[in-house]
Amino acid sequence: MKLAVTLGSTAIAAFAFAIATPAVATAQTSDCHSSYSPCLPIVSDVDCEGGSGNGPVYTGPVRVIGPDDYGLDRDGNGLGCE
């Protein structure tokens, strides 16, 4: 019986950790380029899906809210990959 209580406590602790994990996931947004919404990763290049770019990452439509480091907003209207 004592073993079952110990296993139950371990399961509760693991569940509590899993609930607390989203705070860590939120902190990982620092890996996002601050000029784009939704989040784009900070990598050497991002290109529009279906375009002629060579990646390594591709995206659909995004809002450009800062410097357009990836060159996704060709017409300068604040919308990339439109």
Sequence and secondary structure as in RCSB ss.txt:
>XXXX:A:sequence
MKLAVTLGSTAIAAFAFAIATPAVATAQTSDCHSSYSPCLPIVSDVDCEGGSGNGPVYTGPVRVIGPDDYGLDRD
GNGLGCE
>XXXX:A:secstr
 HHHHHHHHHHHHHHHHHHHHHHHHHHGGGGB TTEES  B SS EEETTSS   SEEE  EEE S  TT   TT
SSSEE  
